[in-house]
Amino acid sequence: MIKRNFRRLDEEDYLIIYKTYVRPHLEYCIQVWCLHPATDILCLEKIQRAATKIVSGLKKLEYGDRLKRLGLTALETRRKRGDLIET
């Protein structure tokens, strides 16, 4: 939906849209899906990989580099952090 409605996004605009609409859906009940198979976790991570390619100028970078440039962390890292906070 983001790709369809926004032709060109810079990093600031993308972060606002991503943090408002996409990430909450990916992190909903994060403590529950941590028990599921790795394939489910990889499927969710794949969504974030694709979402970071939307930003103009970042498409050809590696996934880790795109995350660093945008100031985001991998979903797996966020899940571990959430588990530590909950503990």
N, C-alpha and C positions, 0 to 999 in steps of 0.2 A: 504494500500500500504506500509506503514511503517513497519507493522508487517510482511509482506511478504518479504521485502528486508533486514531487519535487524533482525537477530535472537536474539541478546542480546545487549541491550542498557544500558549504565550507565546514571546517572543523567545529566552529562554535555552534552553528545552527544544527549540525548533526548531533552534537552532544546533548543539546536541549531536547531534541525530538527523541533520541534514543533513550535517554534517562527517564523521560516522561512516559513514553508509550511502550517501548520494547522490553527493557530490562525488568520492569515489574512483572511482566508476564513470564519471563524466563526464570525469575527467582521465586515465583509463587510456590509456597510450601517447599522450599529448598531442603529443609531437613528431612522431608519424606522421600524425595527422589534420590537422595544420596545413597539409599539402600538398593536402588534398582541397578540392573546390569550396566556395564560400561557402555554398551551400545546406546542406551537411552541418554546417558550423559553426553556422549559424543554427538548425538543428534541435536541436543540443545546447543552445544558448543558450535556446531556447524551453522546454526542460525546466526550466532554472533559473528562468526567468520564472514558470512555473506553480508551481514549488515555493515560491517566495517569497510567493505569494498565499495559502498555507495559513495563515500566521501571522495570528491574530486582530488586527484593527485596522490591518493593512497592505494589505488587499486593494484599497482604492480609491486607493492611492498609485501614482505612476509607478514604473516598474521601477528607474530610477536612484536614486530616493528610498528605495525598499525596500532596495536594496543598501547605501546609506549608513547607514540606520537599523540594519540587521543587522550592519554591519561587514564585509560581503563585497565581493568584486570580481567584475567580469564575467569569464566564462571566457576571453574573448579577451585581456584584460589579464593573466590568470594564465598563459596560453600564452606571451605575449611575455616575461613575466618568467622563465618556465622556460627559454625559448630563450636569454635573456641569461645566466642562471646557467650553463647548459650550455656556452655559448661561452666 
